[in-house]
Amino acid sequence: MMRQEGTGEASIGVIGGSGLYDLEGMTDVRHVEVDTPFGRPSDAIVVGSLEGTRVAFLPRHGRGHRLNPTGIPVRANIYALKTLGVQRLISVSAVGSLKEDFAPLDLVIPDQLIDRTRQRVNTFFSEGIVAHVGFAEPFCPAAGAVVAAAARDTGLTLHEGGTLVVMEGPAFSTKAESMLYRSWGADIIGMTALPEAKLAREAEMCYATMAWVTDYDCWHESEETVTVEMVIQNLLKNVANSREMLRRVIPRLGEPANCTCGSALKDAIITNPEVIPPEVKEQLAPLVGKYLQ
């Protein structure tokens, strides 16, 4: 018998980035250990209530920041959140700026991605079943609009829209690479939005990113030398801001979404159901079960 699509533990999910390893203010908390066909997630998932809304929180790098960007078990993370019932997922991440007017401590809600990763599995559909989801708009516009509306209620400097380059890491860009990305018109650069965004789309989740600028990338000629200490200070300030933003955003995400994320797999599965191996149907049931009845 195929697994159920989700247990209904929480319809809202948050993946915390660098520095954000817990959600303050959660009540009725319990830690959920989830096994998936793709291994264990980055850490135990914290399920509880925040501002009266059920939410599942997962630290992307593990508590204590144990996992580098390439080593994050993204398929396990998204799959585990799906089995808990998550339908709308907010990612929190630290990014570098590729433009003068995207300053440190600014909040960016990107709407486009450029994939420069090389070593990461970026699909659930790699064996026995093929699906091609639409990805022209990689972030959910409805979820992004909710984040933007919450940000406008604060004193934060907000950039609504922007192109995020996702690099492999863990080393930062060379200056030549940084200049190349600027020539492409990209706005910010980070290491974790992919394959997270692709897998969230395959899992039919609404996915949006709160990208917090910590520094200008190495293209920037500044009178003040950027140090690791400065970046960490900005990172900690951004973590405090992200916690405040999440308190505002999460209750608003419970409203019905005007988007197509929840049906991304409709007509996307190309493989004839009769030739899909039973074990693959079982493994991917939380994602495809409703289409393979």
Secondary structure, 3 states (H helix, E strand, C coil): CCCCCCCCCCCEEEEECCCCCCCCCCEEEEEECCCECCECCCCCEEEEEECCEEEEEEECCCCCCCCCHHHCCHHHHHHHHHHCCCCEEEEEEEEEECCCCCCCCCEEECCEEEEECCCCCCCCCCCCCCECCCCCCCCCHHHHHHHHHHHHCCCCCEEECCEEEEECCCCCCCHHHHHHHHHCCCCEEECCHHHHHHHHHHCCCEEEEEEEEEEECCCCCCCCCCCHHHHHHHHHHHHHHHHHHHHHHHHHCCCCCCCCHHHCCCCCECCCHHHCCHHHHHHCHHHHHHHCC
